[in-house]
Amino acid sequence: RGSRIEDRWIGFGLSQHLWNVFGKNWLGAGRVQTPVLGWLVERYEEWRRNQGYNVYIKLAPHTRIKVFKKVASETRQIAEIVSSKGLVIEEIKVNEIELNPPPPYTTETLLYDASRILGYPAQKTMRIAQELFEAGLITYHRTKVPR
């Protein structure tokens, strides 16, 4: 009951402020939503900081080395060094890889990962999931259909 009051007190007021400031009435904020969004932004920024470039140097038909550089100009320096040693650069490719997140958990996949990764028995996992559901932190967890 107290968390519902907090949700309304914090969420409604803050959401209204966001609507007024940004003129977009679909924006929202709340007791749980705001910290979770902050966490997501931090993870994204960390991911962006760790972006870089892999340079693969083929030494023989089945032998190659990989060099990781965070800055594009450093990859060009590697190409210049390789060229200056009399080696021929045959190809320069730029690949961007987009990784999609895994689908949401079903009961089966939740139990499987909790057991495999955390070593939790099914009963413990279901008790934790029920507590999270009752606290309003997750959607209903007994399902066969990911949403």
Buried (B, 14 or more C-beta within 10 A) or exposed (E): EEEEEEBEEBBEEBBBEBBEEEEEEEBBBBBBBBEEEEEEEEEEEEEEEEEEBEBEBEEEEEEEEEEEBEEEEBBBEBBEEBEEEEEEEEEEEEEEEEEEEEEEBBBEEBBBBBBEEEEBEEEEBBEBBEEEBEEEEBEEBEBEEEE
